[in-house]
Amino acid sequence: MILFFGTRPGKGQMVNLPNVKCVFCGQANTLSAWTQANYFHLFWIKIFKISTQKAIECSHCKRVYYKEEFTQEMVDALKQVDLMD
């Protein structure tokens, strides 16, 4: 019997973060949050979530913030849009 298994990324989700300033350039309303989950699959069917990647990008200066770089203001905004665990 042959088993096809492995990991695959799920669909990504992008949301704008209103009223949050970029720490790097100081511009407000320019941040977009991106999240994507990775799943274990068996025969190309998602079984369970392995991990989640999150990042925030400023559309003005193109600075990318990863989860360990999020400020408290960014975390609060992510909780409001239901992207933060």
C-alpha positions as CSV (number, residue, x, y, z in Angstrom):
1,M,0.0,0.0,0.0
2,I,1.3,3.4,-0.9
3,L,0.7,6.4,1.4
4,F,1.0,10.0,0.2
5,F,1.6,12.3,3.1
6,G,3.5,15.5,3.9
7,T,3.0,19.1,4.6
8,R,1.4,21.9,2.6
9,P,0.6,25.6,3.2
10,G,-3.0,26.6,3.5
11,K,-4.6,29.7,2.0
12,G,-3.1,32.9,3.3
13,Q,-5.2,35.7,4.7
14,M,-4.3,39.4,4.5
15,V,-6.0,42.2,6.5
16,N,-5.3,45.9,6.9
17,L,-4.6,47.2,10.4
18,P,-6.3,50.6,10.9
19,N,-5.0,53.2,13.2
20,V,-1.6,51.5,13.8
21,K,1.6,53.3,13.2
22,C,4.7,51.8,11.6
23,V,7.5,51.9,14.1
24,F,10.1,52.3,11.4
25,C,8.7,55.2,9.3
26,G,6.0,56.6,11.6
27,Q,3.2,56.4,9.0
28,A,-0.3,55.4,10.2
29,N,-2.8,53.2,8.4
30,T,-0.1,51.6,6.2
31,L,0.2,48.2,7.9
32,S,-1.1,45.0,6.5
33,A,-1.1,41.7,8.4
34,W,-0.6,38.4,6.7
35,T,-1.1,34.9,8.2
36,Q,-0.7,31.4,6.7
37,A,-1.1,28.0,8.3
38,N,0.9,24.9,7.4
39,Y,-1.0,21.5,7.5
40,F,-0.1,17.9,7.6
41,H,-1.9,16.1,4.8
42,L,-2.7,12.5,3.9
43,F,-3.6,11.9,0.3
44,W,-3.8,15.7,-0.2
45,I,-6.5,16.0,2.6
46,K,-5.6,18.4,5.4
47,I,-5.5,16.4,8.7
48,F,-4.2,18.9,11.3
49,K,-2.5,22.3,11.5
50,I,1.3,22.1,12.2
51,S,2.2,25.8,12.5
52,T,1.1,29.3,11.6
53,Q,3.3,32.1,10.1
54,K,2.4,35.7,10.7
55,A,4.0,38.9,9.4
56,I,3.0,42.6,9.1
57,E,4.2,44.8,6.2
58,C,4.2,48.5,5.9
59,S,3.1,49.6,2.4
60,H,4.9,52.9,2.7
61,C,8.5,51.9,3.7
62,K,8.1,48.1,2.9
63,R,9.4,47.1,6.3
64,V,8.3,43.6,7.4
65,Y,7.7,42.7,11.0
66,Y,7.7,39.1,12.1
67,K,5.9,37.7,15.1
68,E,8.7,38.3,17.6
69,E,9.0,42.0,16.5
70,F,5.3,42.9,16.9
71,T,4.6,45.8,19.2
72,Q,1.7,45.7,21.7
73,E,-0.2,48.1,19.5
74,M,0.1,45.6,16.6
75,V,-0.9,42.7,18.8
76,D,-4.0,44.5,20.0
77,A,-5.0,45.4,16.4
78,L,-4.5,41.7,15.4
79,K,-6.8,40.6,18.2
80,Q,-9.5,43.0,17.0
81,V,-9.4,41.4,13.5
82,D,-9.2,37.9,14.9
83,L,-5.8,37.0,13.5
84,M,-3.9,36.6,16.8
85,D,-4.1,33.4,18.8
